[in-house]
């Protein structure tokens, strides 16, 4: 509604049913595709599709999807820099320091840490050095 210049309140959603729906959605998709990532665009389109489905308006989703463009990754993945890791370590307790250093040195994602077990650790000949092996 904001994109179309309509006042946003709970009583004027019927105005969305009186417009040229597909053209408005296509214009909205074109305006978004340079500003947001593909996942965000997909989520916003899903809510629009749901609204019109619930109001018995048939949309040509295939036609609309042709205007989405190619996949666009907005955020760039990168490794943490040494200063960033140092700042995290300064404020972390012992348990979080272990997690931070494990992720930084091995590349493991935070979601994999809860699945780690003591049986995944293998003590090496060196003093206090362990090798992590998940089978």
C-alpha positions as a Markdown table, in Angstrom:
| # | Residue | x | y | z |
|---|---|---|---|---|
| 1 | Unk | 0.0 | 0.0 | 0.0 |
| 2 | Unk | 2.8 | 2.3 | 0.8 |
| 3 | Unk | 4.4 | 1.6 | -2.6 |
| 4 | Unk | 1.1 | 2.6 | -4.3 |
| 5 | Unk | 0.8 | 5.8 | -2.2 |
| 6 | Unk | -2.2 | 4.5 | -0.2 |
| 7 | Unk | -2.7 | 5.3 | 3.4 |
| 8 | Unk | -2.0 | 2.2 | 5.5 |
| 9 | Unk | -4.7 | 1.2 | 8.0 |
| 10 | Unk | -6.8 | -1.8 | 8.7 |
| 11 | Unk | -9.9 | -0.5 | 7.0 |
| 12 | Unk | -8.7 | 0.3 | 3.5 |
| 13 | Unk | -7.3 | -3.0 | 2.3 |
| 14 | Unk | -10.2 | -3.3 | -0.1 |
| 15 | Unk | -8.5 | -0.6 | -2.2 |
| 16 | Unk | -5.9 | -3.2 | -3.1 |
| 17 | Unk | -8.7 | -5.1 | -4.9 |
| 18 | Unk | -9.7 | -2.2 | -7.1 |
| 19 | Unk | -6.4 | -1.5 | -8.7 |
| 20 | Unk | -4.7 | -3.1 | -11.8 |
| 21 | Unk | -3.3 | -5.8 | -9.6 |
| 22 | Unk | -0.7 | -7.6 | -11.8 |
| 23 | Unk | 0.7 | -4.4 | -13.2 |
| 24 | Unk | 1.1 | -3.0 | -9.7 |
| 25 | Unk | 2.8 | -6.1 | -8.4 |
| 26 | Unk | 5.2 | -6.2 | -11.4 |
| 27 | Unk | 6.1 | -2.5 | -10.8 |
| 28 | Unk | 6.6 | -3.3 | -7.1 |
| 29 | Unk | 8.9 | -6.3 | -8.0 |
| 30 | Unk | 10.9 | -4.2 | -10.4 |
| 31 | Unk | 11.4 | -1.5 | -7.7 |
| 32 | Unk | 12.5 | -4.1 | -5.1 |
| 33 | Unk | 14.8 | -6.2 | -7.1 |
| 34 | Unk | 17.7 | -3.7 | -6.9 |
| 35 | Unk | 17.2 | -2.9 | -3.2 |
| 36 | Unk | 16.6 | -6.3 | -1.5 |
| 37 | Unk | 17.9 | -9.8 | -1.8 |
| 38 | Unk | 16.1 | -12.6 | -3.5 |
| 39 | Unk | 15.0 | -14.2 | -0.3 |
| 40 | Unk | 13.3 | -11.0 | 0.9 |
| 41 | Unk | 11.7 | -10.5 | -2.5 |
| 42 | Unk | 10.4 | -14.1 | -2.4 |
| 43 | Unk | 8.9 | -13.5 | 1.1 |
| 44 | Unk | 7.2 | -10.3 | 0.2 |
| 45 | Unk | 5.7 | -11.8 | -2.9 |
| 46 | Unk | 4.4 | -14.8 | -0.9 |
| 47 | Unk | 2.5 | -12.4 | 1.4 |
| 48 | Unk | 1.0 | -10.6 | -1.6 |
| 49 | Unk | 0.0 | -13.9 | -3.3 |
| 50 | Unk | -1.6 | -15.0 | 0.0 |
| 51 | Unk | -3.6 | -11.7 | 0.3 |
| 52 | Unk | -5.0 | -12.0 | -3.2 |
| 53 | Unk | -5.6 | -15.8 | -2.9 |
| 54 | Unk | -7.7 | -15.1 | 0.3 |
| 55 | Unk | -9.6 | -12.5 | -1.6 |
| 56 | Unk | -10.3 | -14.8 | -4.5 |
| 57 | Unk | -8.2 | -12.9 | -7.0 |
| 58 | Unk | -6.4 | -15.0 | -9.6 |
| 59 | Unk | -2.9 | -13.9 | -10.4 |
| 60 | Unk | -0.6 | -14.9 | -13.2 |
| 61 | Unk | 2.2 | -15.9 | -10.9 |
| 62 | Unk | 4.3 | -17.2 | -13.7 |
| 63 | Unk | 4.2 | -13.9 | -15.5 |
| 64 | Unk | 5.0 | -12.0 | -12.3 |
| 65 | Unk | 7.9 | -14.2 | -11.5 |
| 66 | Unk | 9.6 | -13.4 | -14.8 |
| 67 | Unk | 10.2 | -9.9 | -13.5 |
| 68 | Unk | 12.1 | -11.1 | -10.4 |
| 69 | Unk | 15.4 | -11.1 | -12.3 |
| 70 | Unk | 18.4 | -13.2 | -11.4 |
| 71 | Unk | 19.4 | -14.3 | -7.9 |
| 72 | Unk | 21.0 | -11.3 | -6.1 |
| 73 | Unk | 23.0 | -11.8 | -2.9 |
| 74 | Unk | 22.9 | -8.6 | -1.0 |
| 75 | Unk | 25.2 | -9.5 | 1.9 |
| 76 | Unk | 28.7 | -10.7 | 1.2 |
| 77 | Unk | 30.1 | -13.5 | 3.3 |
| 78 | Unk | 33.5 | -12.9 | 4.8 |
| 79 | Unk | 35.8 | -14.2 | 7.5 |
| 80 | Unk | 36.1 | -12.3 | 10.7 |
| 81 | Unk | 39.3 | -10.2 | 11.0 |
| 82 | Unk | 41.7 | -10.7 | 13.8 |
| 83 | Unk | 40.6 | -7.5 | 15.5 |
| 84 | Unk | 37.0 | -8.5 | 15.5 |
| 85 | Unk | 37.9 | -11.9 | 17.0 |
| 86 | Unk | 40.0 | -10.2 | 19.7 |
| 87 | Unk | 37.1 | -7.9 | 20.7 |
| 88 | Unk | 34.8 | -10.9 | 21.0 |
| 89 | Unk | 37.3 | -12.8 | 23.1 |
| 90 | Unk | 37.7 | -9.8 | 25.5 |
| 91 | Unk | 34.0 | -9.8 | 26.5 |
| 92 | Unk | 33.3 | -13.5 | 26.3 |
| 93 | Unk | 33.3 | -16.0 | 29.2 |
| 94 | Unk | 35.3 | -19.2 | 29.0 |
| 95 | Unk | 32.6 | -21.2 | 27.3 |
| 96 | Unk | 32.0 | -18.6 | 24.6 |
| 97 | Unk | 35.8 | -18.2 | 24.1 |
| 98 | Unk | 36.0 | -21.9 | 23.2 |
| 99 | Unk | 33.1 | -21.5 | 20.8 |
| 100 | Unk | 34.6 | -18.4 | 19.1 |
| 101 | Unk | 38.1 | -19.9 | 18.8 |
| 102 | Unk | 36.6 | -23.2 | 17.5 |
| 103 | Unk | 34.6 | -21.5 | 14.8 |
| 104 | Unk | 37.4 | -19.1 | 13.8 |
| 105 | Unk | 40.1 | -21.8 | 13.5 |
| 106 | Unk | 38.0 | -24.6 | 12.0 |
| 107 | Unk | 35.4 | -22.8 | 9.9 |
| 108 | Unk | 32.6 | -24.7 | 11.7 |
| 109 | Unk | 29.2 | -23.0 | 11.8 |
| 110 | Unk | 27.6 | -22.1 | 15.1 |
| 111 | Unk | 24.7 | -24.5 | 14.3 |
| 112 | Unk | 27.1 | -27.5 | 14.4 |
| 113 | Unk | 28.4 | -26.8 | 17.9 |
| 114 | Unk | 25.5 | -28.3 | 19.9 |
| 115 | Unk | 26.0 | -31.6 | 18.0 |
| 116 | Unk | 29.6 | -31.9 | 19.1 |
| 117 | Unk | 30.3 | -34.7 | 21.6 |
| 118 | Unk | 33.4 | -35.7 | 23.6 |
| 119 | Unk | 33.7 | -38.8 | 21.5 |
| 120 | Unk | 34.5 | -36.5 | 18.5 |
| 121 | Unk | 37.7 | -35.4 | 20.1 |
| 122 | Unk | 40.9 | -37.4 | 19.7 |
| 123 | Unk | 43.9 | -36.6 | 21.9 |
| 124 | Unk | 47.2 | -36.1 | 20.0 |
| 125 | Unk | 50.6 | -36.9 | 21.4 |
| 126 | Unk | 51.2 | -33.2 | 22.0 |
| 127 | Unk | 50.3 | -31.8 | 25.4 |
| 128 | Unk | 46.6 | -30.5 | 25.6 |
| 129 | Unk | 46.1 | -30.8 | 21.9 |
| 130 | Unk | 43.0 | -32.5 | 20.5 |
| 131 | Unk | 41.9 | -33.3 | 17.0 |
| 132 | Unk | 38.3 | -33.0 | 16.1 |
| 133 | Unk | 36.9 | -35.7 | 13.9 |
| 134 | Unk | 33.1 | -36.1 | 13.2 |
| 135 | Unk | 32.2 | -39.4 | 11.5 |
